[in-house]
């Protein structure tokens, strides 16, 4: 039984972190090969030619809570976007800001900017209020501290020429002004890689809250208690049978935090919201949903089970010490956790320090899942979010 538990846990961990990304690459390779064969046989173009039709109207919706330090920069960034002025508006939904955010938005002379203030109730309530009042056919959602590159909006909305596309996820680049190499950067690149290949199959599981777009008609009101709206909104669209794709050319930049305690709290909050989301998209749990269900289980559900799987693999390994092979597997597990501890202590240098930091990041990320699950069970995670401190703040 111990051996069975060990291999079950190990293979599920390997699947969610390694086999699933490799499978996505293999599936894309097969699809490309079949497209090449069809092209050789029929001469039909492998790629859909881009349309040159008129661009749809767009509303950039930003939920803001006490963002006085960056809201003017956000507005300036929005005006610099390359999109027809008569088809673009910026809608700022203030969630009870008390630091002068509302006043700064009101001072903006550009008629394309609208402010929707209301008492503090959480980001989900802001979106439930602002998206229906938006005038654009396409809603682009972004955060106040996320700066969007000029051509990103057009790159996003061009995908909606395909009537089967319901949402488009942009590429969010994280940066730290005081640390060139930091732990989240490697993991975020890995996640973006997965989203890229999921997008080729029209099944990106969740969006980057800093930049994604949806059809306004596909938005449905969320329960006010929803914690991770940027996860639930695209999943609901995917559940309806629409494609959720990824656009690597739609780039936005967001600064990370130096406060590791707050970063851990943010991860725990997201984890609690992830577990909460299961009851909101029940259709994606069923095999009848096809590849989107497979992606949801492989990319998300097994990740959320990773702390339990890691514990099972370690405990089961302790009962298998009569085998040299399992002595090695226990040694490597112990080495990994020792590296995580050294990553926390910061005593290593060079490459060793970076490897240890990644191990520490991985362990703390999974500890945050445990904390988030406990908050979910106790219904202790509030929907209203706190502004995350940034390195330059």
Backbone torsions as a table, in degrees:
resi	resn	phi	psi	omega
1	UNK	NA	-41.2	179.8
2	UNK	-61.0	-41.5	-179.8
3	UNK	-65.3	-41.0	178.3
4	UNK	-64.0	-42.8	178.6
5	UNK	-63.9	-40.9	-179.5
6	UNK	-60.7	-49.0	-176.4
7	UNK	-71.8	-33.3	176.4
8	UNK	-62.5	-48.0	-180.0
9	UNK	-64.9	-44.6	-177.2
10	UNK	-64.2	-43.0	-177.5
11	UNK	-69.6	-36.9	177.5
12	UNK	-66.1	-39.6	175.6
13	UNK	-63.9	-44.6	178.9
14	UNK	-63.9	-36.1	-179.8
15	UNK	-64.2	-50.8	-174.2
16	UNK	-68.5	-32.1	-176.1
17	UNK	-97.1	-26.2	-174.2
18	UNK	-127.1	-52.8	-173.9
19	UNK	-66.1	-40.3	-178.5
20	UNK	-62.8	-48.5	175.6
21	UNK	-59.3	-39.8	178.6
22	UNK	-65.2	-38.3	178.9
23	UNK	-64.8	-39.7	177.2
24	UNK	-59.7	-43.0	178.6
25	UNK	-63.9	-42.5	-179.5
26	UNK	-64.7	-42.0	179.4
27	UNK	-63.4	-39.3	178.4
28	UNK	-67.3	-38.9	178.0
29	UNK	-62.2	-42.3	177.9
30	UNK	-63.7	-44.0	179.9
31	UNK	-61.4	-41.5	178.1
32	UNK	-63.9	-38.3	179.8
33	UNK	-64.7	-43.2	179.3
34	UNK	-66.3	-36.5	176.8
35	UNK	-64.1	-39.1	178.5
36	UNK	-65.3	-41.8	178.5
37	UNK	-63.1	-43.4	179.4
38	UNK	-63.5	-39.2	179.0
39	UNK	-63.8	-41.9	-179.7
40	UNK	-66.2	-33.5	-177.1
41	UNK	-82.8	-39.0	-172.2
42	UNK	-112.3	-20.8	-177.4
43	UNK	79.6	4.4	179.4
44	UNK	-72.9	146.3	-177.9
45	UNK	-64.3	134.5	-179.0
46	UNK	-71.8	-27.3	-173.9
47	UNK	-115.5	146.0	176.0
48	UNK	-74.1	123.6	-179.2
49	UNK	-68.5	136.1	179.1
50	UNK	-65.0	141.5	178.8
51	UNK	-82.5	154.2	179.2
52	UNK	-111.8	25.5	-178.1
53	UNK	-72.2	174.5	-179.7
54	UNK	-65.8	146.6	178.1
55	UNK	-77.4	144.0	179.5
56	UNK	-75.2	164.2	175.3
57	UNK	-73.5	142.5	-173.7
58	UNK	-129.0	137.2	170.9
59	UNK	-116.0	120.4	174.5
60	UNK	-89.6	112.2	-176.1
61	UNK	-105.1	125.2	-178.0
62	UNK	-126.6	118.5	172.8
63	UNK	-86.0	127.9	-174.1
64	UNK	-130.4	134.7	172.7
65	UNK	-133.9	111.1	179.3
66	UNK	51.7	58.8	-178.4
67	UNK	-113.3	34.1	-178.7
68	UNK	-60.1	-28.5	-177.2
69	UNK	-71.9	-19.0	-176.3
70	UNK	-134.3	-3.4	-173.1
71	UNK	-66.8	-34.5	177.1
72	UNK	-67.1	-39.5	176.3
73	UNK	-63.3	-37.4	178.6
74	UNK	-64.4	-42.6	179.1
75	UNK	-65.2	-43.6	177.7
76	UNK	-61.2	-41.0	177.3
77	UNK	-62.6	-39.5	-179.2
78	UNK	-66.0	-38.5	179.8
79	UNK	-70.9	-21.5	-179.4
80	UNK	-84.1	-5.0	-179.4
81	UNK	-69.9	139.4	-178.7
82	UNK	-83.7	88.5	178.9
83	UNK	-152.2	143.5	-177.8
84	UNK	-53.7	127.5	-175.2
85	UNK	-61.4	-34.4	-177.1
86	UNK	-77.4	-2.6	179.3
87	UNK	-122.8	23.7	-174.1
88	UNK	-141.2	134.6	174.3
89	UNK	-139.6	157.6	177.2
90	UNK	-119.2	121.8	-178.3
91	UNK	-115.8	112.2	179.8
92	UNK	-97.5	117.0	176.3
93	UNK	-99.5	105.0	-177.9
94	UNK	-87.4	126.5	-177.9
95	UNK	-98.7	67.7	178.1
96	UNK	68.1	34.4	-179.3
97	UNK	-61.3	139.7	-177.3
98	UNK	-124.9	12.5	-175.5
99	UNK	-110.7	12.7	-179.6
100	UNK	97.5	4.5	178.7
101	UNK	-56.6	-46.6	-176.4
102	UNK	-62.3	-41.8	-178.8
103	UNK	-63.9	-39.5	179.3
104	UNK	-65.2	-38.1	178.6
105	UNK	-68.6	-40.8	-179.9
106	UNK	-64.0	-29.5	-179.3
107	UNK	-74.5	-12.6	-178.4
108	UNK	-69.8	124.5	-176.0
109	UNK	-80.4	-11.8	-175.6
110	UNK	-71.1	124.1	-177.5
111	UNK	-67.8	-12.3	179.1
112	UNK	-76.1	-10.2	-177.3
113	UNK	-94.9	130.2	174.2
114	UNK	-125.7	146.1	178.7
115	UNK	-115.8	133.6	175.7
116	UNK	-124.8	90.5	-179.8
117	UNK	-89.0	153.5	177.2
118	UNK	-162.9	159.6	176.8
119	UNK	-59.1	155.4	-176.3
120	UNK	-60.5	125.7	179.4
121	UNK	-146.4	-5.5	-179.3
122	UNK	110.7	155.9	-175.6
123	UNK	-63.1	-36.9	-179.2
124	UNK	-60.8	-41.4	177.9
125	UNK	-63.7	-37.5	176.5
126	UNK	-60.3	-46.8	-178.9
127	UNK	-67.6	-39.8	177.1
128	UNK	-60.2	-30.8	-180.0
129	UNK	-83.2	-42.9	-169.4
130	UNK	-84.2	-39.5	-175.5
131	UNK	-62.2	-44.4	177.8
132	UNK	-64.4	-27.7	-179.7
133	UNK	-87.6	-5.8	178.5
134	UNK	-67.9	147.4	-177.1
135	UNK	-94.4	-14.7	-176.9
136	UNK	-78.8	150.1	173.5
137	UNK	-71.8	-31.4	177.7
138	UNK	-111.4	132.2	177.1
139	UNK	-103.8	122.0	173.1
140	UNK	-103.8	122.3	-179.0
141	UNK	-103.6	135.8	-177.9
142	UNK	-150.9	166.4	177.4
143	UNK	-101.5	158.0	-176.5
144	UNK	-64.2	-31.5	-177.8
145	UNK	-93.6	9.4	179.7
146	UNK	-100.5	123.3	-179.6
147	UNK	-102.5	126.6	-171.6
148	UNK	-100.2	137.0	177.3
149	UNK	-71.4	151.2	-169.6
150	UNK	-52.6	-43.1	-175.1
151	UNK	-91.2	8.2	-171.9
152	UNK	-67.6	-40.6	-175.4
153	UNK	-63.6	-46.5	179.3
154	UNK	-63.3	-38.6	178.6
155	UNK	-61.7	-35.8	177.9
156	UNK	-69.0	-51.6	-168.9
157	UNK	-74.2	-20.9	177.7
158	UNK	-59.9	-26.6	179.6
159	UNK	-67.2	-23.7	-177.2
160	UNK	-76.5	-1.1	169.7
161	UNK	-63.3	-25.1	173.8
162	UNK	-85.5	115.7	-176.5
163	UNK	-64.7	-14.2	179.4
164	UNK	-83.3	-11.9	-179.7
165	UNK	-85.7	126.3	-179.9
166	UNK	-109.1	-22.5	-179.1
167	UNK	-153.0	150.9	179.0
168	UNK	-133.6	127.6	179.9
169	UNK	-98.6	130.1	176.9
170	UNK	-86.7	177.2	-179.4
171	UNK	-100.1	118.0	179.9
172	UNK	-100.9	123.1	177.7
173	UNK	-104.6	120.7	178.7
174	UNK	-90.2	143.8	177.1
175	UNK	-141.9	154.0	177.6
176	UNK	-126.1	115.5	-174.6
177	UNK	-68.6	-14.6	-178.3
178	UNK	-110.4	-7.0	-178.2
179	UNK	-140.1	113.8	-178.9
180	UNK	-68.5	-42.5	178.5
181	UNK	-112.3	118.4	177.3
182	UNK	-136.1	161.5	-167.3
183	UNK	-61.6	-40.5	-173.8
184	UNK	-69.1	-24.1	-177.5
185	UNK	-60.9	-44.1	179.7
186	UNK	-65.5	-43.7	-179.3
187	UNK	-66.6	-38.8	-178.9
188	UNK	-66.8	-37.8	176.3
189	UNK	-63.3	-40.4	177.7
190	UNK	-62.3	-44.0	179.4
191	UNK	-65.8	-39.5	178.7
192	UNK	-64.4	-36.0	176.4
193	UNK	-60.4	-44.5	179.4
194	UNK	-65.3	-44.7	179.0
195	UNK	-59.7	-38.1	-180.0
196	UNK	-59.0	-46.3	-177.8
197	UNK	-78.7	-30.8	172.0
198	UNK	-64.3	-38.2	179.8
199	UNK	-62.1	-31.7	177.8
200	UNK	-64.9	-22.1	176.6
201	UNK	-103.9	8.7	176.6
202	UNK	69.0	29.3	-174.4
203	UNK	-140.8	53.0	174.2
204	UNK	-68.3	125.1	-175.6
205	UNK	-93.4	91.6	-178.6
206	UNK	92.1	155.2	-176.9
207	UNK	-117.1	167.3	169.3
208	UNK	-83.0	117.8	-176.2
209	UNK	-58.7	-21.8	-179.1
210	UNK	-71.1	-25.3	-178.7
211	UNK	-164.6	108.7	169.1
212	UNK	-157.6	160.8	-175.1
213	UNK	-129.0	147.4	177.9
214	UNK	-138.5	160.0	169.4
215	UNK	-74.7	129.4	-177.7
216	UNK	-59.2	-34.9	-177.4
217	UNK	-68.9	-16.2	-178.6
218	UNK	-92.9	-6.1	-179.8
219	UNK	-76.2	131.8	173.8
220	UNK	-119.6	144.7	-178.3
221	UNK	-56.1	134.7	179.4
222	UNK	-95.3	150.3	171.6
223	UNK	-57.5	136.3	-177.9
224	UNK	-57.0	-22.6	-179.2
225	UNK	-81.9	-0.3	-178.4
226	UNK	-59.4	129.8	-174.8
227	UNK	-94.5	-43.0	-176.5
228	UNK	-117.2	79.6	-177.1
229	UNK	-61.7	-37.7	-177.5
230	UNK	-70.4	-11.6	173.7
231	UNK	-91.9	-44.7	-173.9
232	UNK	-73.0	-41.2	-176.1
233	UNK	-59.1	-51.9	177.9
234	UNK	-64.7	-34.8	179.6
235	UNK	-65.1	-38.2	177.2
236	UNK	-63.6	-38.6	177.6
237	UNK	-66.3	-41.2	176.8
238	UNK	-63.0	-40.0	-180.0
239	UNK	-63.8	-29.7	179.1
240	UNK	-75.0	-7.3	178.4
241	UNK	101.8	3.7	177.5
242	UNK	-88.4	159.2	177.4
243	UNK	-82.5	143.4	170.0
244	UNK	-118.7	113.5	-172.4
245	UNK	-113.2	172.9	-177.0
246	UNK	-121.8	134.5	178.3
247	UNK	-120.3	103.3	-178.1
248	UNK	-69.3	-18.8	-179.5
249	UNK	-83.6	-8.5	177.1
250	UNK	-97.1	95.5	-169.4
251	UNK	-108.6	138.5	173.6
252	UNK	-134.1	157.6	-176.5
253	UNK	-123.2	138.5	-179.3
254	UNK	-140.8	136.2	-179.4
255	UNK	-83.1	141.1	178.2
256	UNK	-92.2	174.5	-178.5
257	UNK	-100.5	151.8	173.8
258	UNK	-93.8	-11.3	-177.6
259	UNK	-86.2	100.3	-175.2
260	UNK	-69.4	-27.3	176.4
261	UNK	-65.2	-44.7	178.1
262	UNK	-69.2	-34.1	178.0
263	UNK	-64.9	-39.9	176.9
264	UNK	-63.0	-42.3	178.3
265	UNK	-62.3	-37.6	177.8
266	UNK	-64.0	-42.5	179.2
267	UNK	-65.0	-41.0	179.1
268	UNK	-63.8	-39.1	178.0
269	UNK	-62.6	-44.6	178.4
270	UNK	-62.7	-41.3	-180.0
271	UNK	-61.9	-43.4	177.4
272	UNK	-60.5	-41.0	178.4
273	UNK	-67.1	-34.0	177.9
274	UNK	-62.6	-46.2	178.2
275	UNK	-64.8	-37.5	178.0
276	UNK	-62.0	-34.0	-174.3
277	UNK	-66.8	-19.4	-175.4
278	UNK	-58.2	-37.4	-178.7
279	UNK	-78.1	-10.9	-178.0
280	UNK	-91.8	-18.5	179.8
281	UNK	-132.4	59.1	-176.1
282	UNK	-62.6	-26.5	-178.4
283	UNK	-63.9	-28.5	-178.7
284	UNK	-79.0	-6.0	176.9
285	UNK	-86.0	-11.7	-174.3
286	UNK	-97.7	142.2	178.7
287	UNK	-62.8	-19.9	178.8
288	UNK	-64.7	-16.3	178.1
289	UNK	-76.8	-7.5	176.1
290	UNK	74.1	-140.8	-176.4
291	UNK	-59.8	-39.3	177.1
292	UNK	-54.9	-36.9	177.6
293	UNK	-68.3	-41.7	177.7
294	UNK	-61.2	-42.3	178.7
295	UNK	-65.2	-41.3	-179.5
296	UNK	-62.1	-45.4	179.4
297	UNK	-67.4	-44.7	-174.0
298	UNK	-71.7	-43.9	-173.1
299	UNK	-85.5	-32.4	-172.5
300	UNK	-114.5	-60.0	-172.4
301	UNK	-59.5	-43.5	178.8
302	UNK	-67.7	-32.4	175.6
303	UNK	-62.1	-41.3	-178.9
304	UNK	-69.1	-22.4	176.7
305	UNK	-88.3	-4.6	-174.2
306	UNK	-55.7	-42.5	178.8
307	UNK	-58.7	-41.9	178.3
308	UNK	-67.2	-40.0	179.9
309	UNK	-66.0	-37.9	177.6
310	UNK	-65.3	-40.5	179.2
311	UNK	-66.6	-41.5	179.5
312	UNK	-64.0	-43.8	179.9
313	UNK	-61.1	-40.5	-179.2
314	UNK	-70.1	-46.4	-178.2
315	UNK	-67.3	-42.7	179.4
316	UNK	-63.5	-36.2	-179.8
317	UNK	-61.5	-32.0	-179.3
318	UNK	-65.3	-23.4	179.9
319	UNK	-93.3	7.9	-176.4
320	UNK	-122.4	27.7	-171.7
321	UNK	-77.3	-3.0	178.3
322	UNK	-79.8	-3.5	-179.5
323	UNK	-112.3	135.0	178.8
324	UNK	-60.8	-38.7	-180.0
325	UNK	-58.8	-46.8	-177.7
326	UNK	-74.2	-21.5	171.5
327	UNK	-66.3	-38.7	177.0
328	UNK	-67.2	-43.2	-179.6
329	UNK	-63.3	-37.5	177.0
330	UNK	-67.2	-39.4	178.8
331	UNK	-60.7	-44.1	-178.3
332	UNK	-69.4	-34.0	174.7
333	UNK	-64.4	-45.7	178.8
334	UNK	-62.5	-38.9	178.6
335	UNK	-63.5	-40.0	179.6
336	UNK	-62.5	-46.1	-179.4
337	UNK	-69.6	-31.2	175.3
338	UNK	-66.1	-39.9	176.4
339	UNK	-62.7	-39.2	177.8
340	UNK	-61.7	-41.1	178.1
341	UNK	-64.3	-43.1	178.4
342	UNK	-65.4	-32.4	175.8
343	UNK	-64.8	-37.7	175.8
344	UNK	-66.9	-41.7	-178.0
345	UNK	-72.2	-27.8	179.0
346	UNK	68.2	33.9	-175.5
347	UNK	-92.6	-14.3	-178.4
348	UNK	-87.3	166.2	-179.6
349	UNK	-126.1	158.5	172.7
350	UNK	63.2	-137.6	-177.8
351	UNK	-62.2	-39.4	178.7
352	UNK	-58.7	-39.4	178.7
353	UNK	-64.1	-42.3	-179.3
354	UNK	-65.9	-43.4	179.1
355	UNK	-62.6	-43.4	179.5
356	UNK	-64.7	-37.1	179.2
357	UNK	-65.3	-39.5	178.0
358	UNK	-65.6	-41.1	177.2
359	UNK	-61.7	-42.7	179.0
360	UNK	-64.0	-42.3	178.4
361	UNK	-60.8	-44.2	-178.9
362	UNK	-62.1	-44.7	-178.8
363	UNK	-66.1	-46.1	-179.3
364	UNK	-66.1	-34.0	176.8
365	UNK	-60.7	-41.0	179.2
366	UNK	-75.9	-30.8	172.8
367	UNK	-64.5	-36.4	177.6
368	UNK	-64.5	-33.9	176.1
369	UNK	-63.3	-41.0	178.5
370	UNK	-62.8	-46.1	179.1
371	UNK	-62.7	-43.4	179.1
372	UNK	-63.1	-39.0	178.4
373	UNK	-64.7	-40.0	178.7
374	UNK	-65.0	-40.7	176.6
375	UNK	-64.2	-39.1	178.7
376	UNK	-62.9	-44.8	180.0
377	UNK	-61.9	-36.8	-178.8
378	UNK	-89.1	-1.8	-176.6
379	UNK	54.3	42.7	-173.2
380	UNK	-101.0	-3.8	-177.6
381	UNK	-93.6	118.8	179.5
382	UNK	-78.5	155.0	-179.4
383	UNK	-78.4	-34.5	-179.9
384	UNK	-65.4	135.8	-175.6
385	UNK	-102.9	155.1	174.4
386	UNK	-101.6	142.8	178.8
387	UNK	-62.9	129.0	-179.9
388	UNK	-81.6	128.4	177.9
389	UNK	-65.1	139.3	-179.6
390	UNK	-115.0	162.2	-173.1
391	UNK	-60.1	-33.9	-176.5
392	UNK	-87.8	-3.6	-177.2
393	UNK	-79.3	NA	NA
